[in-house]
């Protein structure tokens, strides 16, 4: 049992270290990340209940031979429900934390919620089906959850610092929508091509795509950090304070100048 638990948890630890190290300029406090991880894991319960309820209500199951039904179920009953649970965790907890102070934090916290969800799901699958399932999920399913987190988090990071609330809400919705589509597409491939060689080829191709986007998205948002040049930021703040002091002095010397 201990060995199975190690297999279940190891992929999340490896992916966490990757994203944590990529946060080059201001790393997040471990406590807040652990809470986000725990909330992501806890969100598996309402997501599972909702998904099972929809399956009973619609009569859908993942082994349906109808490709359209398989696609719609993967997108709505699986992708929309699971990504919705993770989105709620990030958008209503992590997003409003004072520690969320640079664009990269969108990726970091979204990935933490995704890894929490995936880790608990991993434990359940591996305990039920054994180590073989664990190795397959370590290579594909867990990185897939992280990939969905990167898509969602990239746009949440942009949304946090958008020029207006309207633009920020649009970016948040875009990130959520892309995560749902990516999650649904992955599951559709698994449902529709179960145990076929084409499934392995498709998922391996997606796995390569995951890592390409992991590197590109994390590098881009990391470079947008306001903490990249702390000396320049400090000089800018100092210049701003000097300008404000000078304006106040001018106002006091010229009583005719409007305030």
C-alpha positions in Angstrom: 0.0 0.0 0.0 2.8 2.4 0.8 4.4 1.8 -2.6 1.1 2.5 -4.3 0.7 5.8 -2.4 4.2 6.8 -3.4 3.4 6.1 -7.1 0.2 8.2 -6.7 1.9 11.2 -5.1 5.2 11.2 -6.9 4.0 12.8 -10.2 2.4 15.7 -8.3 5.6 16.3 -6.4 7.7 16.3 -9.5 5.4 18.7 -11.4 5.1 21.0 -8.3 8.9 21.3 -8.2 9.0 22.1 -11.9 6.5 24.9 -11.7 7.9 26.2 -8.4 11.4 26.5 -9.8 10.1 28.2 -12.9 8.7 31.0 -10.6 12.0 32.9 -10.8 11.5 36.2 -9.2 9.0 35.8 -6.3 8.0 32.4 -5.1 4.7 31.8 -3.4 4.4 31.0 0.3 4.2 27.2 0.9 1.2 27.6 3.2 -1.0 29.2 0.7 0.0 26.7 -2.0 -0.8 23.8 0.4 -4.2 25.2 1.1 -4.9 25.6 -2.6 -3.7 22.0 -3.1 -6.0 20.7 -0.3 -9.0 22.6 -1.7 -8.2 21.2 -5.1 -8.2 17.7 -3.7 -11.5 18.4 -1.7 -13.1 19.7 -4.9 -13.0 16.1 -6.3 -15.9 15.2 -4.0 -18.5 17.7 -5.3 -17.2 17.2 -8.9 -17.6 13.4 -8.6 -21.1 13.7 -7.2 -22.1 16.1 -9.9 -20.6 14.0 -12.7 -22.3 10.8 -11.4 -25.6 12.6 -11.1 -25.4 13.8 -14.7 -24.5 10.3 -15.9 -27.6 8.9 -14.2 -29.8 11.8 -15.4 -28.6 11.4 -19.0 -27.8 7.7 -19.2 -24.4 8.6 -20.5 -21.3 6.4 -19.9 -17.8 6.6 -21.1 -17.9 3.4 -23.2 -20.7 4.6 -25.5 -19.9 3.6 -29.1 -21.5 6.9 -30.4 -18.7 9.3 -31.0 -20.9 12.4 -30.7 -22.2 11.2 -27.3 -18.6 10.4 -26.2 -17.5 13.8 -27.2 -20.3 15.7 -25.5 -20.0 13.6 -22.3 -16.2 14.2 -22.2 -16.7 17.9 -22.6 -19.7 18.5 -20.3 -20.0 15.7 -17.8 -16.2 15.4 -17.3 -14.3 18.5 -18.5 -16.8 21.2 -17.6 -17.6 19.7 -14.1 -14.0 18.9 -13.1 -12.5 22.2 -14.4 -15.4 24.1 -12.9 -14.5 22.7 -9.5 -10.9 23.7 -9.8 -11.7 27.1 -11.2 -13.9 27.8 -8.2 -11.0 27.0 -5.9 -8.6 29.3 -7.7 -10.9 32.1 -8.6 -12.6 32.5 -5.2 -9.6 31.6 -2.9 -6.2 32.1 -4.4 -7.1 34.9 -6.8 -8.0 37.3 -4.0 -5.0 36.5 -1.8 -2.5 39.3 -1.3 0.2 36.8 -2.3 -1.3 36.7 -5.8 0.9 39.7 -6.9 2.3 38.8 -10.3 1.0 37.1 -13.5 2.9 33.9 -12.9 0.9 33.3 -9.8 -2.1 32.4 -11.9 -0.2 29.4 -13.2 1.2 28.5 -9.9 -2.1 28.4 -8.0 -4.1 26.9 -10.8 -1.6 24.1 -11.1 -1.6 23.5 -7.3 -5.4 23.1 -7.4 -5.1 20.8 -10.4 -2.4 18.7 -8.8 -4.5 18.4 -5.6 -7.5 17.2 -7.6 -5.3 14.8 -9.7 -3.4 13.4 -6.7 -6.5 12.3 -4.8 -8.0 10.9 -8.0 -4.7 9.1 -8.6 -4.9 7.5 -5.1 -8.4 6.2 -5.8 -7.5 4.8 -9.2 -4.2 3.2 -8.1 -5.6 1.6 -5.0 -8.4 0.1 -7.1 -6.4 -0.9 -10.2 -2.8 -1.3 -9.1 0.7 0.0 -10.0 0.3 -0.4 -13.8 -2.5 2.2 -13.8 -0.3 4.5 -11.6 2.6 4.5 -14.1 0.2 5.3 -17.0 -1.4 8.1 -15.1 2.0 9.5 -14.1 2.9 9.8 -17.7 -0.3 11.2 -19.1 -3.3 11.8 -16.8 -1.5 13.9 -14.1 0.4 16.1 -16.6 -2.9 16.5 -18.4 -4.5 18.0 -15.3 -1.4 20.2 -14.9 -1.8 21.3 -18.5 -5.4 22.3 -17.9 -4.2 24.3 -14.9 -1.6 26.1 -17.0 -4.2 27.1 -19.6 -6.5 28.3 -16.9 -3.8 29.9 -14.8 -2.1 31.7 -17.7 -5.3 33.7 -18.4 -6.2 34.2 -14.7 -2.7 35.7 -14.3 -3.4 38.1 -17.1 -6.9 38.8 -15.8 -5.7 39.7 -12.4 -3.7 42.6 -13.8 -6.0 43.5 -16.7 -6.7 47.1 -17.6 -10.4 46.8 -16.5 -12.7 44.4 -14.7 -14.5 43.7 -17.9 -11.4 42.6 -19.7 -10.3 40.6 -16.6 -13.6 38.7 -16.5 -13.3 38.0 -20.2 -9.8 36.6 -19.8 -10.9 34.5 -16.8 -13.7 33.0 -18.9 -11.3 32.3 -21.8 -8.9 30.5 -19.5 -11.7 28.4 -18.0 -13.1 27.6 -21.4 -9.7 26.5 -22.8 -9.1 24.3 -19.8 -12.5 22.6 -20.3 -11.9 22.0 -24.0 -8.4 20.6 -23.3 -9.7 18.3 -20.5 -12.6 17.2 -22.6 -10.4 16.5 -25.7 -8.0 14.3 -23.6 -10.9 12.3 -22.2 -12.6 12.0 -25.5 -9.4 10.4 -27.0 -9.4 7.9 -24.1 -13.1 7.1 -24.4 -13.2 6.8 -28.2 -9.9 5.1 -28.8 -9.7 2.8 -25.7 -7.0 0.2 -26.0 -6.2 1.1 -29.6 -2.7 1.9 -30.9 -3.9 5.3 -32.1 -4.9 6.3 -28.6 -1.3 5.8 -27.4 0.1 7.8 -30.4 -2.5 10.6 -29.8 -1.8 10.8 -26.1 1.9 10.8 -26.5 1.6 13.6 -29.0 -0.5 15.5 -26.5 2.1 14.8 -23.8 4.8 16.5 -25.9 2.5 19.4 -26.5 2.0 19.7 -22.7 5.6 20.2 -22.1 6.2 22.6 -24.9 3.4 24.8 -23.5 4.6 24.3 -19.9 8.0 25.8 -20.9 6.7 28.6 -23.1 3.8 29.8 -20.8 5.9 29.7 -17.6 8.7 31.6 -19.2 6.5 34.2 -20.7 4.6 35.0 -17.5 7.7 34.7 -15.3 9.3 37.4 -17.4 6.3 39.7 -16.8 7.0 39.8 -13.1 7.2 43.3 -11.5 9.9 41.8 -9.3 12.2 41.0 -12.2 14.1 44.3 -11.7 13.5 45.3 -8.1 16.2 48.0 -8.2 14.4 49.8 -11.1 11.0 49.3 -9.4 12.5 50.9 -6.2 13.9 53.8 -8.2 10.5 54.3 -10.0 8.7 54.3 -6.6 11.2 56.8 -5.3 10.8 59.1 -8.3 7.1 58.9 -7.9 7.3 59.9 -4.3 9.7 62.8 -5.1 7.3 64.1 -7.8 4.4 63.9 -5.3 6.4 65.9 -2.7 7.3 68.5 -5.3 3.7 68.9 -6.4 2.6 69.3 -2.8 5.3 71.9 -2.2 4.2 73.8 -5.4 0.6 73.8 -4.3 1.5 75.3 -0.9 3.6 78.0 -2.5 1.0 79.0 -5.1 -2.4 79.6 -3.3 -4.0 80.4 -6.7 -3.2 77.0 -8.1 -6.3 74.7 -8.1 -6.0 71.5 -6.1 
